[in-house]
Amino acid sequence: MVKRILLSVFLLLIQLAALHPAQASELSVEPDRTQLYEGEVLTLTVRGSMEIDLNLSNLFNFDLSDLPSPDIEKVEPDFEILARNQRYSVQTVNGDMTGEITWTYQLAPTRTGKLTIPELTFKDATSEPVEIDVVTGTAPSQEAGARDSFIELSADKAEVYVQEQLVLTIQLFFSGNLIRGELSEPEHPDAIIESLGKQREFTRYRDGVRYRVVERRYAIFPQQPGQLSLAPIRFEGQTRDANGQLKFLRDQQQLYEVPVKPVPDAYPADQPWLPARSLALAEDGLPPAGELNAGANLTRKITLHADGLPAEALPPLPQETPAAIRSYPESPLRNTETTLDGLRSTLQQEAALVPVQAGDVVLPAIRIPWWNTETDQLEQAILPERRYTITGNSAVAAAPVPDNSAPETPPATTPVTADDLPPADSTDSFWLWLSLVLGLLWLATLVLWWLSRKPSGGALSSEPLEDDTEKHAYEQLIRAVKNGSADTTGQLLHWARLRFPEQRFATVSDVVRFGDDPELAGHLEQLQAQLFSQHQQAVSNEARQGLGKALERLRKRKAQSEDSRYGLPPLNPVSR
C-alpha cells in the first residue's frame, strides 16, 4: 500500500511538471552492447531528468496519458521494438526537486550491418546518436548449447522432384520457464504445405544443458521446378530466469535451398505424374479365376495405396469390363492419413458386377505407372488380368439390374376381381392374418425410426451447429484454402458434417448440392483442376479468395432438415 501511495504521488509530480514545464537537464541513451549477432536482442536504456515545479493548485487536475516520453519510434525500421518498460524516481538537492524517468526497450535488429540509433528527444533535451554493429552468424561465446533458445531445421531429402513430398522438421530448443512464445510456420507461394499431426514436446540435453524441445513436422509439395527457398522460421518469446527477471528470446533459421527437378523424360507424357515412396494396387471380392454364374451379383473392390502423396493426387481407377459383364460402380472413396514420416493415402473403388452372357471372358489388367522416389526409377502398379467362364442362361442373365441412382417404376398392374381369387381356407386365413400383423409391426418400427431422427431436449433450432469442434474444423478448412492445400476437399467434408449434423453427407458432391451455390462448385472444380496435374500451376489467389467467400456463405446458411434428399440415411452408409 505504501509503495502504491508513493508511486501515485510521484506520478502527480511528473504530471505537474508537464503542466508547468521546467528545464530538462539531460537525456542519455545506453545500449547494453554496441555489437551483436543476428537473432540477438539489444537492451536500450534511456534516462531523462527534469526539475519539478510543484503547484498544489493543480494537484488533482492531471491526466496520466500526458506523461512525457522520448520519441523511440525513430529507431524503426532498422529495429523492431519488442517491449518497453519505465520507472520513476525523485530526488531533492538543496531544496530543488528533480524527477528522473528510466525507459528500458528491447530492440531486435531487422538486418545486419552498421545500424544507427538516431538522436532521441525528451522535452527540450536531445541524446547523441549511437552506432550498432550487427554481425552475421552466431557469437563464438554463445554456441547452441549455451543459448537460451535456438531453432534447428532438417529435411529428409537434399533434392526432390516437382510435386514430390519433402518432410521438414522444426525443433525449437529453450530453457527456463517460457511465458509466451510464437513460432512461425513454413510458407511458400509455389508449394502445398501440410502439417503432419500435432506438435511433439520432449526434453533433450545439449552440451550438458537441459532443454525443452517443441517439434513440428510438415509435408511440403513444391509445385514448380527450380530452387525451393522457404521463408525463415522465426521464434519470439519471453522467459523468466531464476532471479525472476524477464528475458526476451529471439531466433530465426532458414532451410537450405532445395533443388526441385522437373518430371523426368522417362515418364510417360500421357499419364498423371505420381512421385511416391511406394504405390500398390490391391483387389478384393472376386475369385482369381474359374466359373461365374450368369445373373450372380458380385462386388469388386480395388484399392490404390500410396506413401508420400495425398489422396487427391491419385488418378481415377480404370472401370473397363467386357460386354459380358455389367458394371455398376459407386463413387470412389479417398482418404489421407498423416504420420510423422509424411502422408499416406488410399483410393478405393467399389463396383457391383453382374455376368450377363455365357462364355469365356477376360477382366483386363490394370496398370498405373508411378515414379519411385526411393530408387529414382519408373515403376508400375499392376493388377493382373482375370479369366472366367460364365455359365448359365444368358437370356435370364441379361435381365436389367435395378439402378439405385434412378427411381424405380412400378410394374403395370391389371385389376383383380373377387372371382379371380382362389377360395380361402384356414391355412390361407392364417397367412393373411400373419402378413397383416407383420405389416403393422413394420409400420410401427418405421414410425419409431422417424421419431428417433428428431433431436430431443427442447425446440428445434434452424441455426447450424457452432461449437469449439466445428470452429476448429472451419479454421483448419480456411487454412487449407489459403495454402491451396490438396486436403481442402477432405477438410470441407469433415467440417460440413459437423456444421450440418442433420444432413447425411457421404461425399463432397453432397455438400456442393446442399450448398446450391454455383460459385462454390466452380471454385472447387477449379481447385481440383489446378492440383496435381503433370503441368500443374499453383492455385491462384483469385480461386482461393473466391472459395473462401463461398465457404463463408455456406457457413451462414441455416440448416434445412426438410430436405429429404439429405435427411434420409444413405443406402450404403460411409463409415467415419
Backbone torsions as a table, in degrees:
resi	resn	phi	psi	omega
1	MET	NA	-42.4	-179.6
2	VAL	-62.3	-41.1	179.7
3	LYS	-62.8	-40.5	179.8
4	ARG	-63.6	-39.6	-180.0
5	ILE	-64.7	-45.7	-179.8
6	LEU	-62.6	-40.2	178.9
7	LEU	-64.9	-41.5	179.5
8	SER	-63.1	-41.5	178.6
9	VAL	-61.9	-42.9	-179.1
10	PHE	-67.1	-39.3	176.3
11	LEU	-59.7	-39.3	175.9
12	LEU	-61.3	-42.9	-179.5
13	LEU	-63.6	-42.2	179.0
14	ILE	-63.8	-41.7	179.1
15	GLN	-64.5	-41.1	178.8
16	LEU	-63.4	-35.5	176.6
17	ALA	-66.4	-33.5	177.3
18	ALA	-69.3	-36.0	178.5
19	LEU	-73.0	-30.5	179.2
20	HIS	-125.4	81.7	-171.5
21	PRO	-58.2	139.2	171.4
22	ALA	-120.7	170.3	-176.2
23	GLN	-68.7	123.3	173.6
24	ALA	-75.4	131.4	-173.6
25	SER	-84.2	-40.8	-176.0
26	GLU	-163.7	164.0	173.0
27	LEU	-144.7	118.7	-177.8
28	SER	-117.1	147.4	178.3
29	VAL	-124.1	123.7	-175.7
30	GLU	-131.5	103.4	172.8
31	PRO	-77.6	151.0	179.8
32	ASP	-71.8	-16.6	173.6
33	ARG	-165.4	156.0	-178.6
34	THR	-103.4	-3.4	174.7
35	GLN	-133.4	130.0	177.1
36	LEU	-146.8	162.3	-179.0
37	TYR	-96.2	155.7	-179.7
38	GLU	-58.5	140.3	-176.3
39	GLY	94.0	-16.3	178.4
40	GLU	-84.7	164.1	-178.5
41	VAL	-115.5	133.2	-179.9
42	LEU	-95.5	133.5	174.1
43	THR	-100.0	119.2	-177.8
44	LEU	-113.1	124.9	179.1
45	THR	-109.5	124.6	179.4
46	VAL	-118.7	128.0	-179.2
47	ARG	-121.7	130.6	176.5
48	GLY	-129.6	145.4	179.9
49	SER	-136.5	156.1	179.7
50	MET	-159.9	153.4	175.4
51	GLU	-77.0	144.6	-178.0
52	ILE	-110.2	121.6	176.6
53	ASP	-102.2	100.9	-174.6
54	LEU	-78.6	126.1	177.4
55	ASN	-129.3	104.9	-174.4
56	LEU	-66.9	-16.7	179.4
57	SER	-67.5	-20.3	179.4
58	ASN	-110.3	23.6	-172.2
59	LEU	-60.4	-37.8	-175.5
60	PHE	-107.8	11.8	179.2
61	ASN	-109.7	82.0	-175.0
62	PHE	-143.7	161.1	177.5
63	ASP	-140.6	116.3	-176.5
64	LEU	-61.6	-25.2	-179.9
65	SER	-68.4	-15.8	-179.5
66	ASP	-88.6	3.3	179.0
67	LEU	-62.1	135.4	-176.8
68	PRO	-73.3	156.4	177.0
69	SER	-156.1	155.0	179.0
70	PRO	-71.6	160.3	-178.5
71	ASP	-84.7	67.4	-175.3
72	ILE	-65.3	-21.5	-179.1
73	GLU	-61.1	-12.3	179.6
74	LYS	-68.3	-15.4	-179.5
75	VAL	-75.0	-17.4	177.7
76	GLU	-77.8	150.7	3.9
77	PRO	-93.4	6.3	179.6
78	ASP	-67.7	-26.9	179.8
79	PHE	-129.0	146.2	172.9
80	GLU	-102.6	127.1	-179.8
81	ILE	-82.3	107.7	-177.7
82	LEU	-84.1	-38.5	-177.3
83	ALA	-158.3	158.5	177.8
84	ARG	-145.2	148.4	-179.3
85	ASN	-147.6	158.8	179.3
86	GLN	-149.7	151.4	176.3
87	ARG	-143.9	161.4	-172.2
88	TYR	-127.2	154.6	172.6
89	SER	-151.6	153.4	-179.6
90	VAL	-128.8	133.2	177.1
91	GLN	-127.3	146.7	176.5
92	THR	-122.8	118.7	179.5
93	VAL	-126.6	119.4	178.9
94	ASN	54.3	38.5	177.5
95	GLY	83.8	-6.6	178.0
96	ASP	-95.0	129.5	-178.9
97	MET	-96.2	124.3	-179.4
98	THR	-120.4	129.5	176.5
99	GLY	-103.9	138.0	178.4
100	GLU	-123.6	131.3	177.0
101	ILE	-116.3	131.1	178.2
102	THR	-116.1	121.5	176.3
103	TRP	-105.9	136.8	176.9
104	THR	-120.7	124.8	-178.1
105	TYR	-120.3	141.2	171.8
106	GLN	-103.1	115.1	-175.2
107	LEU	-115.0	134.5	176.4
108	ALA	-113.1	119.0	179.3
109	PRO	-64.9	140.8	-178.6
110	THR	-93.3	-8.5	179.3
111	ARG	-156.8	168.7	176.1
112	THR	-93.1	165.5	179.8
113	GLY	114.6	-165.2	178.7
114	LYS	-84.9	111.9	178.7
115	LEU	-112.2	153.4	-176.7
116	THR	-126.5	128.7	167.9
117	ILE	-85.6	110.4	-172.6
118	PRO	-69.1	172.7	176.8
119	GLU	-64.3	135.7	179.6
120	LEU	-108.9	153.1	-179.9
121	THR	-121.3	143.2	175.7
122	PHE	-140.7	111.3	-170.8
123	LYS	55.1	-117.5	-178.8
124	ASP	-108.7	18.1	177.2
125	ALA	-104.9	148.2	-178.0
126	THR	-131.1	136.3	179.0
127	SER	-89.6	168.5	176.1
128	GLU	-88.7	144.2	176.4
129	PRO	-66.0	151.6	-179.4
130	VAL	-128.0	132.9	-179.8
131	GLU	-96.0	133.7	-179.6
132	ILE	-121.0	131.7	179.9
133	ASP	-103.9	114.4	179.5
134	VAL	-102.5	118.2	-172.4
135	VAL	-104.1	142.6	176.6
136	THR	-73.3	142.7	176.0
137	GLY	104.9	-164.0	-177.7
138	THR	-114.3	138.9	-179.7
139	ALA	-60.2	134.6	-180.0
140	PRO	-57.3	-32.2	-179.4
141	SER	-84.6	0.2	-179.7
142	GLN	-130.4	66.4	171.4
143	GLU	-67.5	168.5	-173.5
144	ALA	-52.6	-40.7	-176.8
145	GLY	-67.9	-17.0	-177.3
146	ALA	-104.6	-0.9	-177.7
147	ARG	-88.2	154.5	179.1
148	ASP	-72.8	-30.8	178.3
149	SER	-156.9	150.0	175.4
150	PHE	-163.3	159.8	-178.1
151	ILE	-112.5	140.7	172.5
152	GLU	-125.4	133.4	179.6
153	LEU	-118.4	143.8	176.2
154	SER	-150.9	152.1	177.1
155	ALA	-129.7	153.1	-176.4
156	ASP	-80.9	-8.0	-179.1
157	LYS	-142.3	149.9	176.9
158	ALA	-86.2	-24.3	176.8
159	GLU	-151.4	156.4	-177.7
160	VAL	-141.2	164.2	168.9
161	TYR	-85.5	162.3	175.1
162	VAL	-59.9	133.9	-178.9
163	GLN	69.6	8.5	173.4
164	GLU	-83.3	147.9	-178.3
165	GLN	-74.6	130.6	171.8
166	LEU	-120.1	122.1	-179.0
167	VAL	-95.1	117.3	178.9
168	LEU	-102.6	130.7	177.5
169	THR	-113.2	125.1	177.6
170	ILE	-113.1	124.6	177.3
171	GLN	-122.9	124.3	175.8
172	LEU	-105.2	119.5	176.5
173	PHE	-100.7	134.1	175.0
174	PHE	-153.2	152.1	177.0
175	SER	-118.3	164.9	-178.6
176	GLY	82.0	-172.7	-179.3
177	ASN	-95.9	108.4	-178.0
178	LEU	-75.2	120.3	179.2
179	ILE	-85.3	-46.1	175.7
180	ARG	-147.7	158.7	178.1
181	GLY	-165.6	144.4	177.3
182	GLU	-130.7	122.5	179.4
183	LEU	-117.9	121.0	-176.4
184	SER	-72.9	163.6	178.2
185	GLU	-107.4	154.8	179.1
186	PRO	-66.2	142.3	179.6
187	GLU	-140.0	145.3	173.6
188	HIS	-163.5	132.1	-176.8
189	PRO	-66.6	-24.0	-176.6
190	ASP	-112.0	35.4	179.4
191	ALA	-146.1	144.2	171.9
192	ILE	-95.4	125.1	-174.0
193	ILE	-122.3	124.9	-179.7
194	GLU	-120.7	132.8	175.6
195	SER	-74.5	134.7	-179.0
196	LEU	-96.8	75.5	176.5
197	GLY	77.7	-168.2	-179.4
198	LYS	-79.2	158.1	177.7
199	GLN	-69.0	150.2	176.5
200	ARG	-102.9	147.0	177.6
201	GLU	-130.8	130.2	-179.6
202	PHE	-156.5	179.8	-178.3
203	THR	-115.0	141.2	179.5
204	ARG	-146.6	144.3	178.2
205	TYR	-97.9	135.9	174.3
206	ARG	-132.7	118.3	178.8
207	ASP	52.7	40.8	177.9
208	GLY	79.9	0.4	-179.7
209	VAL	-103.4	133.0	179.1
210	ARG	-88.6	122.7	-179.2
211	TYR	-118.3	147.5	164.8
212	ARG	-89.7	139.3	-174.4
213	VAL	-124.5	132.2	171.0
214	VAL	-111.1	122.6	-176.3
215	GLU	-118.2	130.9	174.9
216	ARG	-127.4	143.6	179.3
217	ARG	-125.6	144.5	-178.5
218	TYR	-136.2	142.3	171.1
219	ALA	-98.5	123.2	-175.9
220	ILE	-115.9	128.2	179.2
221	PHE	-118.5	94.8	178.4
222	PRO	-65.3	136.4	-174.9
223	GLN	-102.8	-3.8	-179.9
224	GLN	-134.5	138.3	175.0
225	PRO	-69.3	158.3	-178.2
226	GLY	130.9	-135.5	179.6
227	GLN	-114.9	124.9	176.4
228	LEU	-91.9	111.3	179.9
229	SER	-119.9	102.6	-179.5
230	LEU	-76.7	151.6	174.2
231	ALA	-65.7	150.2	-179.9
232	PRO	-58.8	144.2	173.0
233	ILE	-86.7	126.0	-173.5
234	ARG	-116.5	147.5	175.0
235	PHE	-135.3	134.3	173.0
236	GLU	-136.4	135.6	-179.1
237	GLY	-162.9	178.8	177.1
238	GLN	-131.9	140.7	176.4
239	THR	-135.0	161.4	179.0
240	ARG	-117.4	126.2	-176.9
241	ASP	-81.4	-174.2	-177.0
242	ALA	-64.4	-25.0	179.8
243	ASN	-88.6	2.6	-179.6
244	GLY	83.8	5.4	-179.3
245	GLN	-84.7	140.8	177.0
246	LEU	-74.7	140.3	178.0
247	LYS	-132.1	134.5	-179.2
248	PHE	-93.7	133.2	-178.6
249	LEU	-112.8	139.4	-178.4
250	ARG	-157.5	133.0	178.0
251	ASP	-159.0	157.9	173.8
252	GLN	-150.8	144.6	178.2
253	GLN	-139.8	149.4	179.2
254	GLN	-125.4	134.3	177.9
255	LEU	-70.4	148.2	176.6
256	TYR	-60.6	155.2	177.7
257	GLU	-67.2	130.2	-177.5
258	VAL	-103.8	118.5	175.7
259	PRO	-64.9	133.3	178.3
260	VAL	-113.4	112.9	-176.1
261	LYS	-86.9	148.2	177.7
262	PRO	-74.6	176.1	176.7
263	VAL	-61.7	127.5	-177.3
264	PRO	-64.0	151.4	-179.2
265	ASP	-64.3	-25.7	-178.3
266	ALA	-73.0	-9.7	-177.6
267	TYR	-83.3	137.7	-179.2
268	PRO	-59.8	129.2	-175.4
269	ALA	-70.6	-24.2	-177.2
270	ASP	-93.9	10.8	-178.5
271	GLN	-116.7	147.1	177.2
272	PRO	-63.9	141.3	-176.5
273	TRP	-77.5	120.3	-175.8
274	LEU	-129.7	85.5	173.8
275	PRO	-87.0	119.8	-175.0
276	ALA	-149.3	160.7	174.3
277	ARG	-74.5	-35.0	176.2
278	SER	-155.2	152.8	178.1
279	LEU	-154.9	129.0	-174.4
280	ALA	-147.7	150.9	176.5
281	LEU	-106.7	143.4	175.5
282	ALA	-136.7	150.1	-177.1
283	GLU	-135.4	145.7	-179.0
284	ASP	-148.8	149.8	173.7
285	GLY	109.1	-20.4	-178.7
286	LEU	-117.0	145.7	172.9
287	PRO	-68.6	151.1	-178.9
288	PRO	-63.6	-29.3	178.8
289	ALA	-169.4	174.0	176.8
290	GLY	121.1	-152.5	-176.0
291	GLU	-99.8	145.7	173.6
292	LEU	-124.7	138.3	179.1
293	ASN	-85.0	132.5	176.6
294	ALA	-61.0	134.4	-178.9
295	GLY	87.4	-5.6	180.0
296	ALA	-70.6	147.2	176.8
297	ASN	-98.8	115.3	-178.6
298	LEU	-117.2	153.3	177.1
299	THR	-123.3	122.0	178.7
300	ARG	-109.6	125.2	179.3
301	LYS	-120.1	119.0	178.6
302	ILE	-112.4	131.1	-178.3
303	THR	-125.8	130.4	176.0
304	LEU	-106.6	118.3	179.4
305	HIS	-103.3	134.9	179.3
306	ALA	-136.4	142.3	177.0
307	ASP	-120.0	113.2	-179.1
308	GLY	105.8	12.0	178.5
309	LEU	-139.6	147.2	171.1
310	PRO	-77.5	159.4	-176.6
311	ALA	-63.2	-30.6	-179.5
312	GLU	-66.2	-18.9	-180.0
313	ALA	-83.5	-13.4	-176.9
314	LEU	-76.6	135.0	-177.1
315	PRO	-76.5	158.0	174.8
316	PRO	-60.1	144.3	-179.6
317	LEU	-82.6	141.8	178.9
318	PRO	-60.3	146.2	-178.4
319	GLN	-121.6	24.5	-176.1
320	GLU	-72.5	130.7	174.2
321	THR	-138.5	151.4	177.3
322	PRO	-66.9	163.1	-177.7
323	ALA	-63.5	-23.1	-178.8
324	ALA	-76.2	-7.5	179.6
325	ILE	-128.2	122.3	176.0
326	ARG	-87.1	140.2	-177.3
327	SER	-120.1	134.6	178.2
328	TYR	-126.5	83.1	-175.5
329	PRO	-74.5	149.2	172.4
330	GLU	-96.5	173.0	177.9
331	SER	-66.8	135.9	-179.4
332	PRO	-66.9	150.3	178.9
333	LEU	-112.2	127.0	179.2
334	ARG	-115.8	141.5	179.9
335	ASN	-146.8	135.0	178.0
336	THR	-121.2	130.4	-179.8
337	GLU	-116.7	135.9	177.4
338	THR	-97.3	134.5	175.1
339	THR	-130.4	171.9	177.9
340	LEU	-64.5	-24.7	-178.4
341	ASP	-93.9	-1.3	178.5
342	GLY	132.3	-161.9	-177.1
343	LEU	-92.8	141.7	170.8
344	ARG	-127.0	135.3	-172.7
345	SER	-138.1	160.6	176.5
346	THR	-138.6	146.7	171.3
347	LEU	-125.2	119.8	-175.0
348	GLN	-117.9	127.2	178.8
349	GLN	-122.4	120.7	180.0
350	GLU	-115.3	140.3	-179.4
351	ALA	-145.8	142.6	172.9
352	ALA	-87.9	128.5	180.0
353	LEU	-114.4	134.6	179.8
354	VAL	-129.4	109.8	173.9
355	PRO	-65.5	131.4	-175.3
356	VAL	-126.4	-5.8	-176.6
357	GLN	-142.8	125.0	-178.6
358	ALA	-66.0	148.4	178.3
359	GLY	133.1	-174.9	179.2
360	ASP	-87.0	132.5	179.6
361	VAL	-133.0	158.0	178.1
362	VAL	-130.2	122.3	167.8
363	LEU	-82.0	117.3	-173.0
364	PRO	-64.7	155.3	177.1
365	ALA	-68.0	151.4	175.9
366	ILE	-110.2	124.7	-179.4
367	ARG	-125.8	126.9	177.8
368	ILE	-125.4	110.6	177.7
369	PRO	-73.6	147.2	177.4
370	TRP	-154.7	161.5	-178.4
371	TRP	-106.7	119.0	178.9
372	ASN	-78.1	110.1	-178.5
373	THR	-76.0	-14.1	177.7
374	GLU	-80.7	-41.2	179.9
375	THR	-99.6	-7.8	-180.0
376	ASP	56.6	53.1	178.2
377	GLN	-153.6	161.9	-179.5
378	LEU	-77.6	134.7	176.0
379	GLU	-136.4	171.4	178.9
380	GLN	-132.3	133.3	168.8
381	ALA	-89.1	126.7	-169.7
382	ILE	-129.3	135.9	162.8
383	LEU	-110.7	118.3	-175.8
384	PRO	-67.0	159.0	177.8
385	GLU	-65.9	156.3	179.1
386	ARG	-125.4	131.1	-178.8
387	ARG	-110.0	132.1	-178.7
388	TYR	-134.9	159.8	170.4
389	THR	-117.9	119.1	-179.4
390	ILE	-91.4	125.3	179.3
391	THR	-116.3	153.5	178.5
392	GLY	121.8	-177.0	-177.7
393	ASN	-82.4	113.6	-178.3
394	SER	-65.5	-35.9	-178.7
395	ALA	-63.0	-42.8	177.4
396	VAL	-68.0	-40.4	-177.9
397	ALA	-67.8	-24.8	-176.0
398	ALA	-77.6	-2.3	177.0
399	ALA	-59.2	137.9	-175.3
400	PRO	-63.5	145.6	176.9
401	VAL	-94.4	131.5	-179.0
402	PRO	-55.8	138.3	177.6
403	ASP	-101.8	115.4	-177.8
404	ASN	-65.5	-18.8	-177.9
405	SER	-76.4	-18.3	-178.6
406	ALA	-114.9	146.7	-179.9
407	PRO	-66.8	142.4	-179.8
408	GLU	-76.4	141.2	176.1
409	THR	-101.3	119.9	-177.6
410	PRO	-64.5	145.4	-179.6
411	PRO	-66.8	152.7	177.6
412	ALA	-64.2	141.5	-177.2
413	THR	-119.9	153.6	176.0
414	THR	-115.4	132.8	-179.4
415	PRO	-57.8	140.1	179.5
416	VAL	-113.6	128.6	179.5
417	THR	-98.2	169.3	180.0
418	ALA	-64.5	-27.7	179.8
419	ASP	-69.6	-23.9	-178.8
420	ASP	-79.1	-15.3	-176.8
421	LEU	-81.0	142.5	176.2
422	PRO	-71.2	154.9	179.0
423	PRO	-61.8	140.0	-177.7
424	ALA	-83.1	143.7	172.1
425	ASP	-128.9	-175.5	-175.8
426	SER	-64.6	-35.2	-179.4
427	THR	-66.6	-44.5	178.7
428	ASP	-62.3	-39.6	178.7
429	SER	-63.0	-39.7	177.8
430	PHE	-58.8	-48.3	-178.7
431	TRP	-67.9	-31.0	177.2
432	LEU	-64.4	-47.1	179.0
433	TRP	-66.7	-38.4	178.1
434	LEU	-62.4	-42.1	178.5
435	SER	-63.5	-39.6	179.3
436	LEU	-63.3	-44.9	179.5
437	VAL	-63.1	-45.8	179.4
438	LEU	-62.4	-36.7	177.8
439	GLY	-64.1	-42.5	177.6
440	LEU	-64.1	-40.5	177.3
441	LEU	-62.7	-41.5	178.3
442	TRP	-62.8	-41.6	178.8
443	LEU	-63.6	-41.0	178.0
444	ALA	-64.2	-40.9	177.5
445	THR	-61.4	-41.4	179.2
446	LEU	-62.5	-41.5	179.2
447	VAL	-64.5	-43.9	178.8
448	LEU	-63.0	-39.1	178.1
449	TRP	-63.7	-41.3	-180.0
450	TRP	-64.3	-40.7	178.3
451	LEU	-66.3	-34.3	-179.0
452	SER	-68.2	-20.6	179.7
453	ARG	-73.0	-23.5	-177.7
454	LYS	-79.6	136.3	178.9
455	PRO	-66.0	145.8	-179.6
456	SER	-102.3	171.7	173.6
457	GLY	86.0	42.0	175.1
458	GLY	119.7	-172.8	-176.3
459	ALA	-71.2	151.3	177.2
460	LEU	-74.9	144.0	177.6
461	SER	-109.8	138.1	177.7
462	SER	-84.1	-6.6	-178.8
463	GLU	-84.7	141.7	176.6
464	PRO	-64.5	159.4	178.3
465	LEU	-69.0	134.7	176.1
466	GLU	-139.2	106.3	176.2
467	ASP	-136.9	-173.9	-176.5
468	ASP	-63.4	-37.4	-179.7
469	THR	-65.8	-45.4	178.9
470	GLU	-66.0	-40.7	179.6
471	LYS	-62.0	-43.2	178.5
472	HIS	-64.4	-41.9	179.0
473	ALA	-63.0	-38.9	178.8
474	TYR	-67.0	-40.8	177.2
475	GLU	-61.8	-41.3	177.0
476	GLN	-62.8	-39.2	179.0
477	LEU	-64.2	-47.0	-179.2
478	ILE	-64.0	-38.0	177.3
479	ARG	-62.3	-42.9	178.2
480	ALA	-61.9	-38.5	178.4
481	VAL	-65.1	-46.4	-179.1
482	LYS	-62.3	-34.1	179.9
483	ASN	-84.8	-3.3	-175.3
484	GLY	62.5	38.9	-171.5
485	SER	-75.7	144.9	175.5
486	ALA	-69.5	-15.6	-179.0
487	ASP	-90.0	10.5	-176.7
488	THR	-60.3	-44.7	-177.1
489	THR	-65.6	-40.1	177.0
490	GLY	-64.0	-41.0	177.2
491	GLN	-64.8	-36.7	179.1
492	LEU	-63.4	-45.9	180.0
493	LEU	-63.8	-41.6	178.8
494	HIS	-62.5	-45.1	-179.3
495	TRP	-67.5	-42.2	-177.1
496	ALA	-61.5	-36.7	177.8
497	ARG	-64.9	-32.8	177.3
498	LEU	-78.6	-37.2	-176.9
499	ARG	-72.1	-39.7	-177.1
500	PHE	-124.3	72.9	-174.7
501	PRO	-67.0	-19.0	-179.7
502	GLU	-75.7	-14.6	175.9
503	GLN	-86.0	165.2	179.4
504	ARG	-122.7	72.4	-177.5
505	PHE	-76.2	120.1	175.6
506	ALA	-100.9	-31.8	-178.6
507	THR	-137.6	170.4	175.4
508	VAL	-64.0	-31.6	177.6
509	SER	-60.1	-36.4	175.8
510	ASP	-61.6	-40.8	179.1
511	VAL	-64.8	-42.2	-179.9
512	VAL	-63.7	-43.6	178.0
513	ARG	-63.7	-40.8	178.2
514	PHE	-63.5	-42.9	-179.8
515	GLY	-65.0	-31.3	178.5
516	ASP	51.3	45.2	-177.7
517	ASP	-126.0	107.1	-179.4
518	PRO	-57.7	-33.9	-179.8
519	GLU	-67.3	-39.4	177.1
520	LEU	-61.0	-46.7	179.0
521	ALA	-62.6	-42.5	-179.0
522	GLY	-65.1	-42.5	-179.5
523	HIS	-69.4	-37.2	176.3
524	LEU	-64.6	-41.5	177.8
525	GLU	-63.6	-40.1	178.1
526	GLN	-65.1	-39.5	178.0
527	LEU	-60.9	-46.1	180.0
528	GLN	-65.0	-34.5	-179.5
529	ALA	-69.4	-31.2	-176.8
530	GLN	-87.0	-16.3	-177.0
531	LEU	-93.3	132.4	165.3
532	PHE	60.6	40.5	165.5
533	SER	-102.2	163.5	-175.9
534	GLN	-62.0	-35.0	179.6
535	HIS	-114.0	50.5	-173.3
536	GLN	-69.3	141.9	170.1
537	GLN	-107.5	150.1	178.5
538	ALA	-62.7	146.9	-179.6
539	VAL	-61.9	126.3	-174.9
540	SER	-68.6	155.2	176.9
541	ASN	-63.1	-36.4	179.3
542	GLU	-61.3	-43.0	179.4
543	ALA	-65.9	-42.1	-179.6
544	ARG	-66.2	-42.0	179.2
545	GLN	-66.9	-41.9	178.8
546	GLY	-63.4	-40.8	178.2
547	LEU	-66.1	-39.3	178.2
548	GLY	-61.4	-41.8	178.9
549	LYS	-67.0	-39.1	178.2
550	ALA	-64.1	-39.4	177.9
551	LEU	-67.3	-34.8	177.2
552	GLU	-64.5	-39.1	176.7
553	ARG	-65.8	-40.4	179.6
554	LEU	-64.8	-37.8	-179.4
555	ARG	-65.3	-31.8	180.0
556	LYS	-81.1	-9.8	-177.1
557	ARG	-69.5	140.5	176.8
558	LYS	-77.2	150.0	177.6
559	ALA	-65.7	143.8	-179.9
560	GLN	-124.1	76.8	-177.5
561	SER	-67.2	-15.8	179.9
562	GLU	-77.3	-7.9	178.6
563	ASP	-72.8	102.7	-175.0
564	SER	-67.9	-23.0	-179.0
565	ARG	-64.1	-32.8	179.5
566	TYR	-105.2	-16.1	-177.1
567	GLY	-74.9	-28.3	-180.0
568	LEU	-82.7	146.1	177.9
569	PRO	-68.2	145.8	-179.8
570	PRO	-66.7	156.0	178.5
571	LEU	-66.9	-35.6	177.9
572	ASN	-121.3	82.2	-175.8
573	PRO	-57.0	140.4	177.6
574	VAL	-89.1	126.5	176.8
575	SER	-67.6	141.3	-178.2
576	ARG	-119.5	NA	NA
